[in-house]
Amino acid sequence: TKPLGGKRSELRLRRLLSERIAVSKPNRQTGDPEMAQMTALRRRMIDDMTLRNLSPATQQSYVYAVAKFSRFFGRSPDQLGVDEVRAYQIHLAGRGLSWPHLNQVSCALRFFFGATLGRKDVVDRIVSAKEPRKLPIVLSSEEVVRFLQAVPGLRSRAALTTAYSAGLRVSEVAALKIIDIDSSRMVIRVEHGKGGKDRYVMLSPPLLAILRAYWRLAKPVHWLFPGRDRDRPVSTATLQAACRVAAREAGLDKPVTVHTLRHSFATHLLEAGTDIRIIQVLLGHGRLATTAIYTRVATNLIAGTPSPLDGLHIEVMPPG
């Protein structure tokens, strides 16, 4: 995820990170030495993440995870070790938290103990859970039409149509600027996608017509889809909320998020015969294996694949 609001956004993020790493608020009157130590530790972790160019969203989630780990034991996290990490992971698993959440906590603790504290002995013993491999939820073409027509509001409808048309992540569509729409080359520039990578995706002629009509009505200046404060982009939460409303209004019995539109984009391209390596580039996937999951949900390819039985000249009658 890229920083979306320049210096103001960066200052706000650093203030938030500063607040979340501490076990409690510092006692200004007593000058608690443990809190002074926590402040230095917090600063070092933030600097370590900045040096490694971790995204603001990753920094925020890592700091929050370490802060909760520290609060759970009521001690500074540099005073904790392998046994506490294991006990904390068992505690989180017992609460029924999702596997991605558990693994995010593991990544945060690995970074803290490895990069910030240099305690490789702890890092080597922090385990990650094996996540169940679930098939993505995909909408049919007819369901996409019903869904998009049910999206409330001009901005949200244009944004979610763009997300489906180009296969964008929610953070990517929210961060689009007017200058990213290149109608002369018929491409959309995606800046700082996942992993900080830039890429180009197609600009569909019907989407261009929709965006031009949207621009004439909404008159965005910098951000293509501005938020309530026009100096900042629309929030990802706003777009996800619009998804929930549209799915309900369209009568869909599937949970729909912005990522569902991305899954549908990839699956529909694959079903239309697009080379999977092209889809990999459009999605910004580093590994072809990540894109290959869509071969498991492209139902027309599955249904159209001949069975070995088709080549046998045999009649099998049920027993009389």
C-alpha positions in Angstrom: 0.0 0.0 0.0 1.4 3.4 -0.9 1.3 6.5 1.3 -1.7 8.5 0.1 -1.5 12.0 1.5 2.1 13.3 1.3 3.7 14.8 4.4 0.4 15.2 6.3 -0.3 11.4 5.9 3.3 10.5 6.9 3.1 12.7 10.1 -0.2 11.3 11.0 1.1 7.7 10.6 4.2 8.4 12.7 2.1 9.9 15.4 -0.2 6.8 15.4 2.8 4.4 15.4 4.2 6.4 18.3 1.1 6.0 20.3 0.6 2.3 19.6 4.0 0.8 20.5 3.8 1.9 24.1 2.4 -0.3 26.8 0.7 2.7 28.4 1.0 6.5 28.2 4.2 7.9 29.5 4.2 9.4 33.0 5.6 12.9 32.4 5.8 13.7 36.1 7.7 10.7 37.3 9.7 10.2 34.1 9.2 6.4 34.2 12.5 4.9 33.0 10.6 1.9 31.5 8.6 4.2 29.3 11.7 6.1 28.3 13.1 2.7 27.2 9.8 1.9 25.3 10.0 5.2 23.5 13.6 4.4 22.3 12.5 0.9 21.3 9.5 2.2 19.4 11.7 4.7 17.6 14.2 2.1 16.6 11.5 -0.3 15.3 9.9 2.5 13.2 13.4 3.4 11.8 14.1 -0.2 11.0 10.9 -0.5 9.0 11.5 2.8 7.3 15.0 1.7 6.2 13.5 -1.4 4.7 10.8 0.7 2.9 7.9 -1.2 4.5 4.6 0.4 3.5 2.7 2.6 6.0 0.0 0.0 6.3 2.6 -2.7 7.1 4.3 -0.5 9.6 1.0 0.3 11.4 0.0 -3.4 11.6 3.4 -4.5 12.9 3.6 -1.8 15.6 0.1 -2.6 16.6 0.8 -6.3 16.8 3.9 -5.8 19.0 2.1 -3.4 21.2 -0.7 -5.9 21.9 1.9 -8.6 22.5 3.5 -6.3 25.1 0.3 -5.4 26.8 -0.7 -9.0 27.1 2.2 -9.7 29.4 2.4 -6.2 30.8 6.1 -5.9 30.1 8.3 -4.2 27.6 8.6 -6.5 24.5 12.4 -6.7 24.6 12.0 -8.4 28.0 10.0 -11.2 26.5 11.2 -14.3 24.6 10.3 -17.5 22.9 8.1 -18.9 25.7 6.0 -15.7 25.7 5.7 -15.7 21.9 4.5 -19.3 22.0 2.0 -18.6 24.8 0.7 -15.6 23.0 0.2 -17.5 19.7 -1.6 -20.2 21.5 -3.8 -17.6 23.1 -4.7 -16.0 19.8 -5.4 -19.3 18.1 -7.7 -20.2 21.0 -9.7 -17.1 20.3 -10.5 -18.4 16.9 -8.7 -15.6 15.0 -8.2 -16.0 11.2 -5.1 -17.7 10.0 -4.0 -14.6 8.0 -4.3 -12.5 11.2 -2.2 -15.1 13.2 0.5 -15.1 10.5 0.5 -11.3 10.4 1.3 -11.3 14.1 4.0 -13.9 13.5 5.6 -11.7 10.8 5.4 -8.6 13.1 7.1 -10.5 16.0 9.8 -11.9 13.6 10.6 -8.4 12.4 10.7 -7.0 15.9 12.9 -9.7 17.4 15.1 -10.1 14.2 15.5 -6.7 12.8 15.1 -4.5 15.8 16.5 -6.7 18.6 18.8 -8.9 16.6 17.7 -12.0 18.4 17.9 -14.6 15.7 17.4 -17.4 18.3 13.9 -16.2 18.8 13.1 -15.6 15.2 14.0 -19.1 14.2 11.4 -20.5 16.7 8.5 -18.3 15.7 6.2 -20.5 13.7 3.6 -19.6 11.1 0.4 -21.4 10.6 -0.3 -23.3 7.3 -3.3 -21.4 5.8 -6.1 -23.5 4.3 -6.1 -22.9 0.5 -9.6 -21.7 -0.3 -10.9 -21.0 -3.8 -11.7 -17.3 -4.4 -15.4 -16.2 -4.7 -16.2 -15.2 -8.2 -19.2 -13.4 -9.7 -20.7 -14.4 -13.0 -20.8 -11.7 -15.8 -24.5 -11.3 -15.1 -23.9 -10.9 -11.4 -21.3 -8.3 -12.1 -23.8 -6.2 -14.1 -26.4 -6.5 -11.3 -23.9 -5.6 -8.7 -22.5 -2.6 -10.4 -25.9 -1.2 -11.3 -26.8 -1.5 -7.5 -23.7 0.4 -6.3 -25.0 3.6 -4.5 -23.5 6.9 -5.4 -21.7 8.2 -8.5 -18.2 8.1 -7.1 -18.5 4.6 -5.6 -20.1 3.2 -8.8 -17.3 4.7 -11.0 -14.6 3.5 -8.6 -15.9 -0.1 -8.3 -16.5 -0.3 -12.1 -12.8 0.7 -12.5 -11.8 -1.9 -10.0 -13.5 -4.7 -12.0 -12.5 -3.3 -15.4 -8.8 -3.2 -14.5 -8.5 -5.9 -11.8 -7.3 -3.4 -9.1 -6.9 -3.9 -5.4 -9.0 -1.6 -3.2 -6.0 0.4 -2.2 -5.0 0.8 -5.8 -8.3 2.1 -7.1 -8.6 4.5 -4.1 -5.1 5.9 -4.8 -5.7 6.6 -8.5 -5.0 10.2 -9.7 -6.4 11.8 -12.7 -3.0 11.8 -14.4 -2.9 8.0 -14.1 -5.6 7.7 -16.8 -3.7 7.7 -20.1 -6.4 7.9 -22.8 -3.8 8.4 -25.6 -2.2 5.0 -24.9 -5.4 3.5 -23.4 -3.7 2.3 -20.2 -4.0 3.1 -16.5 -0.9 3.6 -14.4 -0.9 1.8 -11.0 1.7 3.4 -8.7 3.2 1.6 -5.7 1.0 -1.5 -5.9 1.6 -4.4 -3.5 5.3 -4.7 -2.8 5.8 -1.1 -4.0 5.7 -2.2 -7.7 4.3 0.0 -10.5 2.5 -1.5 -13.4 0.1 -0.6 -16.3 -3.3 -2.1 -16.8 -5.7 -1.8 -19.7 -8.1 1.2 -20.0 -11.3 -0.2 -21.5 -13.1 2.1 -23.9 -16.4 1.7 -22.1 -14.6 2.5 -18.8 -13.1 5.6 -20.4 -16.5 6.8 -21.4 -17.8 6.1 -17.9 -14.9 8.0 -16.3 -15.3 11.0 -18.7 -19.0 11.2 -17.7 -18.1 10.9 -14.1 -15.5 13.7 -14.4 -18.0 16.0 -16.0 -20.3 15.6 -13.1 -17.9 15.2 -10.1 -15.1 17.5 -11.3 -12.3 15.8 -9.4 -9.1 17.9 -9.3 -6.2 15.6 -8.2 -7.4 12.3 -6.9 -9.7 10.5 -9.3 -12.0 9.5 -6.5 -11.5 12.1 -3.7 -12.8 11.6 -0.2 -14.9 13.9 1.8 -11.8 16.0 2.2 -11.0 16.6 -1.5 -7.3 16.8 -0.7 -7.3 13.1 0.2 -8.5 10.0 -1.7 -11.7 8.1 -0.9 -11.1 5.6 1.9 -10.9 1.9 1.3 -13.5 1.5 4.0 -16.0 3.6 2.0 -15.5 1.4 -1.0 -15.9 -1.8 0.9 -19.1 -0.4 2.5 -20.5 0.4 -0.9 -19.8 -3.2 -1.9 -21.8 -4.6 1.0 -24.8 -2.3 0.1 -24.6 -3.2 -3.6 -24.5 -6.9 -2.9 -27.5 -6.7 -0.7 -29.5 -4.5 -3.2 -28.5 -6.8 -6.1 -29.8 -9.8 -4.2 -26.5 -11.7 -4.3 -26.1 -14.5 -1.9 -22.3 -14.3 -2.0 -20.1 -12.0 0.2 -18.7 -9.4 -2.1 -15.7 -7.2 -1.5 -13.6 -5.1 -3.9 -11.2 -8.1 -4.1 -14.1 -10.2 -5.3 -14.2 -8.0 -8.4 -10.5 -8.5 -8.8 -11.0 -12.3 -8.7 -13.9 -12.0 -11.1 -11.8 -9.9 -13.5 -9.0 -12.6 -13.6 -11.4 -15.5 -13.9 -13.4 -13.9 -16.7 -10.2 -13.1 -18.7 -9.0 -16.7 -18.3 -12.4 -18.0 -19.4 -12.2 -15.7 -22.5 -8.9 -17.3 -23.5 -6.4 -14.7 -22.3 -2.9 -16.1 -21.7 -2.4 -16.7 -18.0 1.0 -14.9 -18.2 -0.7 -11.8 -19.4 -3.2 -12.0 -16.5 -0.2 -12.4 -14.1 1.2 -9.1 -15.4 -2.1 -7.3 -15.2 -2.7 -8.4 -11.6 0.9 -7.6 -10.6 1.6 -11.1 -9.3 5.3 -11.9 -8.8 4.7 -15.6 -9.2 2.7 -17.4 -11.9 1.6 -20.0 -9.2 -0.4 -17.2 -7.5 -2.3 -16.5 -10.7 -2.8 -20.2 -11.5 -5.4 -20.5 -8.7 -7.9 -18.9 -11.2 -7.6 -22.0 -13.4 -9.5 -23.8 -10.5 -12.5 -21.5 -10.7 -12.7 -20.9 -14.5 -15.7 -23.2 -14.8 -16.2 -23.0 -18.6 -12.6 -24.3 -19.0 -13.3 -27.0 -16.5 -16.6 -28.0 -18.1 -15.1 -27.8 -21.6 -12.2 -30.2 -20.8 -12.8 -33.6 -22.3 -12.9 -36.5 -19.8 -10.9 -39.6 -20.7 -14.2 -41.5 -20.7 -15.2 -39.4 -23.8 -12.7 -41.3 -25.9 -14.0 -44.8 -24.9 -16.5 -46.6 -27.1 -18.4 -48.3 -24.3 -21.9 -48.6 -23.1 -22.4 -49.2 -19.4 -25.9 -50.2 -18.6 -27.2 -50.1 -15.0 -27.9 -53.5 -13.5 -31.4 -54.7 -14.2 
